Amino acid sequence: MRVEPHRVSPWFLLLVVITAAGALLTVIGTPTAATEGTPVLLTTGVVLLVLGGWAVSLCLHEFGHAIVAYRAGDRSVRAKGYLTLDIRRYADLGLSLVLPILILLIGGIPLPGGAVWIDHAAIRSRGARSLVSLAGPATNLVLGAVLTAAVALVEMPIGLAVGLSCLAFIQVIAFVLNILPIPGLDGFGVIEPFLSPNARRMAARVRPWAPLVLFLLIIGVPGVSSAFFQVGGAVFAAVGGEATLAFAGYGELLFWR
């Protein structure tokens, strides 16, 4: 199916529908005064809500990079389809969608997935190139804040609150992970335009494997993992998140443990 460069991709809309279906299942599966609820539906709903919502946020993260780049002078992102929110456009589908979802479902860590290829020569200034990198993590942080606000301000079934809180926490963790100034992550992209040519060349040598090393440290070294999630928890609390609800959502998401 051909998607015009200015139209929202039906694949993105499908991810939104999956997320909404998950939200509906959490409502149906939540115990009430009149029913005992359905645990299987609740767990299924949380899994669909969180994984679908994470896939949606992957699209929005990369769209954030692309739209800022477009505004800053890189018109190529439109021809590449980055403004359509089509997850297939953001590098390899396996790396952009399948692998991040599997890692999230297995380990509970929102691994950075897709990528947009920006023509940095077309960007007008170093500050603008920095903002292009910042736009992705900022999108995750805003999504996390919006979701926590929804849970806090809107009366909803506890199952839906659990699912949305888990998704919000994942957005915050994604922000914390991506904003680290490590080559290959967006945080390094924020400072890279202001570094010397020698520093950028050195970073280019480690860029392919630096994020993988970080990921292995997080999942394999208890002290690193604990510190990482503590920082994430502090940011989550700062945007109004409720840790108890988020951890309950993680329990449903990682139901196989």
C-alpha positions as CSV (number, residue, x, y, z in Angstrom):
1,M,0.0,0.0,0.0
2,R,1.5,3.4,-1.1
3,V,1.2,6.1,1.5
4,E,1.4,9.8,0.5
5,P,4.2,11.7,2.3
6,H,1.6,14.1,3.9
7,R,-0.9,11.5,5.1
8,V,-1.0,9.6,8.4
9,S,-0.2,6.0,7.7
10,P,-2.9,3.3,8.2
11,W,-0.3,1.2,9.9
12,F,0.0,3.9,12.6
13,L,-3.8,4.0,12.9
14,L,-3.8,0.2,13.3
15,L,-1.4,0.6,16.2
16,V,-3.7,3.2,17.8
17,V,-6.7,0.8,17.4
18,I,-4.7,-2.1,19.0
19,T,-3.9,0.3,21.9
20,A,-7.5,1.3,22.3
21,A,-8.7,-2.3,22.2
22,G,-6.2,-3.1,25.0
23,A,-7.6,-0.2,27.0
24,L,-11.2,-1.5,26.5
25,L,-10.2,-5.0,27.7
26,T,-8.7,-3.6,30.9
27,V,-12.0,-1.9,31.6
28,I,-14.0,-5.1,30.9
29,G,-11.6,-7.2,32.9
30,T,-11.5,-4.9,36.0
31,P,-13.5,-6.2,39.0
32,T,-16.5,-4.0,40.0
33,A,-19.2,-4.0,42.6
34,A,-21.4,-5.9,40.2
35,T,-18.8,-8.3,38.7
36,E,-15.7,-10.2,39.8
37,G,-13.8,-9.1,36.7
38,T,-11.9,-11.4,34.4
39,P,-8.2,-11.7,35.2
40,V,-7.3,-13.1,31.7
41,L,-9.0,-10.1,30.0
42,L,-7.3,-7.7,32.4
43,T,-3.9,-9.1,31.7
44,T,-4.5,-9.3,28.0
45,G,-5.7,-5.7,28.0
46,V,-2.7,-4.4,29.8
47,V,-0.3,-6.3,27.5
48,L,-2.1,-4.9,24.4
49,L,-2.4,-1.4,25.8
50,V,1.3,-1.2,26.9
51,L,2.8,-2.9,23.8
52,G,0.5,-1.1,21.4
53,G,1.1,2.2,23.2
54,W,4.8,1.7,23.1
55,A,4.7,1.0,19.4
56,V,2.6,4.2,19.0
57,S,5.2,6.2,21.0
58,L,8.0,4.8,18.9
59,C,6.3,6.3,15.9
60,L,5.8,9.6,17.7
61,H,9.4,9.6,18.9
62,E,10.8,9.4,15.4
63,F,8.1,11.8,14.1
64,G,9.4,14.3,16.6
65,H,12.9,14.1,15.2
66,A,11.6,14.3,11.6
67,I,9.2,17.3,12.1
68,V,11.8,19.3,13.9
69,A,14.3,18.5,11.1
70,Y,11.8,19.5,8.5
71,R,11.1,22.8,10.2
72,A,14.9,23.4,10.5
73,G,15.5,22.9,6.7
74,D,15.7,19.2,5.9
75,R,13.0,18.7,3.3
76,S,14.1,15.2,2.6
77,V,12.3,13.8,5.6
78,R,9.0,14.3,3.8
79,A,10.0,12.4,0.7
80,K,11.3,9.6,2.9
81,G,7.8,9.2,4.5
82,Y,8.9,10.1,8.0
83,L,6.0,12.6,8.4
84,T,3.4,9.8,7.9
85,L,4.0,8.1,11.3
86,D,4.5,4.9,9.3
87,I,6.7,2.6,11.6
88,R,8.0,0.8,8.5
89,R,9.7,4.0,7.4
90,Y,11.8,4.2,10.5
91,A,14.8,2.0,9.5
92,D,14.3,-1.8,9.6
93,L,10.9,-3.0,10.8
94,G,12.5,-5.7,13.0
95,L,14.7,-3.1,14.7
96,S,12.0,-0.5,14.8
97,L,9.1,-2.6,16.1
98,V,9.7,-6.3,16.7
99,L,12.9,-6.1,18.7
100,P,11.8,-3.2,21.0
101,I,8.5,-4.9,21.8
102,L,10.2,-8.3,22.5
103,I,12.7,-6.6,24.8
104,L,10.0,-4.7,26.6
105,L,7.9,-7.9,27.0
106,I,10.9,-10.0,28.2
107,G,12.8,-7.5,30.3
108,G,10.6,-4.5,30.8
109,I,13.1,-2.2,29.3
110,P,12.1,0.2,26.5
111,L,15.0,-0.3,24.1
112,P,15.4,2.5,21.5
113,G,14.1,1.1,18.2
114,G,13.7,3.1,15.0
115,A,15.8,5.7,13.4
116,V,15.3,8.6,10.9
117,W,18.1,9.5,8.6
118,I,18.5,13.3,8.8
119,D,20.4,15.4,6.2
120,H,22.4,17.4,8.8
121,A,24.0,19.5,6.1
122,A,20.5,20.9,5.4
123,I,19.9,22.0,9.0
124,R,20.6,25.7,9.5
125,S,22.5,25.7,12.8
126,R,24.2,23.6,15.4
127,G,21.4,24.6,17.8
128,A,18.8,23.3,15.4
129,R,20.7,20.0,15.0
130,S,20.7,19.7,18.8
131,L,17.0,20.3,18.9
132,V,16.4,17.6,16.3
133,S,18.0,15.0,18.6
134,L,16.3,16.4,21.7
135,A,12.8,16.1,20.1
136,G,12.6,12.4,20.3
137,P,13.2,11.9,24.1
138,A,11.2,15.1,24.8
139,T,8.3,13.4,23.1
140,N,8.5,10.4,25.4
141,L,8.7,12.7,28.5
142,V,5.6,14.7,27.3
143,L,3.7,11.4,26.7
144,G,4.6,10.2,30.1
145,A,3.5,13.4,31.7
146,V,0.2,13.4,29.8
147,L,-0.6,9.8,30.7
148,T,0.1,10.4,34.4
149,A,-2.1,13.5,34.3
150,A,-4.9,11.5,32.8
151,V,-4.6,8.9,35.5
152,A,-4.6,11.5,38.2
153,L,-7.4,13.7,36.9
154,V,-9.8,11.4,35.1
155,E,-11.9,8.9,37.0
156,M,-11.3,5.4,35.5
157,P,-11.4,1.7,36.4
158,I,-8.3,0.6,38.3
159,G,-7.3,-1.8,35.5
160,L,-7.1,1.1,33.0
161,A,-5.2,3.2,35.5
162,V,-2.7,0.4,36.0
163,G,-2.1,0.0,32.3
164,L,-1.8,3.7,31.6
165,S,0.6,4.1,34.6
166,C,2.8,1.3,33.3
167,L,2.9,2.9,29.9
168,A,3.6,6.3,31.4
169,F,6.5,4.8,33.4
170,I,7.9,3.2,30.3
171,Q,7.8,6.5,28.5
172,V,9.8,8.1,31.3
173,I,12.3,5.3,31.3
174,A,12.7,5.7,27.6
175,F,13.4,9.4,28.1
176,V,16.0,8.6,30.8
177,L,17.7,6.0,28.6
178,N,17.7,8.1,25.4
179,I,18.9,11.3,27.0
180,L,22.1,9.7,28.2
181,P,25.1,11.4,26.4
182,I,26.3,8.1,24.9
183,P,27.2,7.8,21.2
184,G,24.3,6.2,19.4
185,L,21.7,7.7,21.7
186,D,19.8,10.9,21.3
187,G,21.4,12.5,24.4
188,F,24.8,12.4,22.6
189,G,23.1,13.9,19.5
190,V,22.1,16.9,21.6
191,I,25.7,17.7,22.4
192,E,27.4,16.4,19.3
193,P,27.0,19.5,17.2
194,F,29.1,21.5,19.7
195,L,31.9,19.0,20.0
196,S,35.3,19.2,18.2
197,P,35.8,17.2,15.0
198,N,38.2,14.9,16.8
199,A,35.6,14.1,19.5
200,R,32.9,13.4,16.9
201,R,35.3,11.0,15.0
202,M,36.0,9.2,18.2
203,A,32.3,8.9,19.0
204,A,31.7,7.6,15.5
205,R,34.0,4.6,16.2
206,V,32.0,3.5,19.3
207,R,28.5,4.5,18.1
208,P,27.6,1.1,16.7
209,W,28.1,-0.9,19.9
210,A,28.0,1.7,22.8
211,P,24.1,1.4,23.2
212,L,24.4,-2.4,23.2
213,V,27.0,-2.3,26.0
214,L,24.8,0.0,28.0
215,F,21.8,-2.3,27.5
216,L,23.9,-5.3,28.7
217,L,25.0,-3.4,31.7
218,I,21.5,-2.5,32.6
219,I,20.1,-6.0,32.4
220,G,23.3,-7.8,33.6
221,V,24.7,-5.7,36.4
222,P,22.3,-5.3,39.4
223,G,23.8,-2.1,40.6
224,V,23.5,-0.4,37.2
225,S,20.0,-1.6,36.8
226,S,19.0,-0.4,40.2
227,A,20.5,3.0,39.7
228,F,18.9,3.3,36.3
229,F,15.4,2.5,37.5
230,Q,15.8,4.7,40.6
231,V,16.5,7.7,38.4
232,G,13.6,6.7,36.2
233,G,11.4,6.4,39.3
234,A,12.5,9.9,40.5
235,V,11.6,11.4,37.1
236,F,8.3,9.5,37.1
237,A,7.4,10.9,40.5
238,A,8.4,14.4,39.3
239,V,5.8,14.3,36.5
240,G,3.1,13.0,38.9
241,G,3.3,9.3,38.4
242,E,2.0,6.8,40.9
243,A,4.7,4.0,41.4
244,T,2.3,1.5,42.9
245,L,0.0,1.6,39.8
246,A,3.0,1.4,37.5
247,F,4.5,-1.6,39.2
248,A,1.1,-3.3,39.2
249,G,1.0,-2.7,35.5
250,Y,4.5,-4.2,35.1
251,G,3.2,-7.3,37.0
252,E,0.5,-7.7,34.4
253,L,2.8,-7.0,31.4
254,L,5.4,-9.5,32.6
255,F,2.7,-12.1,33.4
256,W,4.9,-14.9,32.4
257,R,7.4,-14.4,35.2
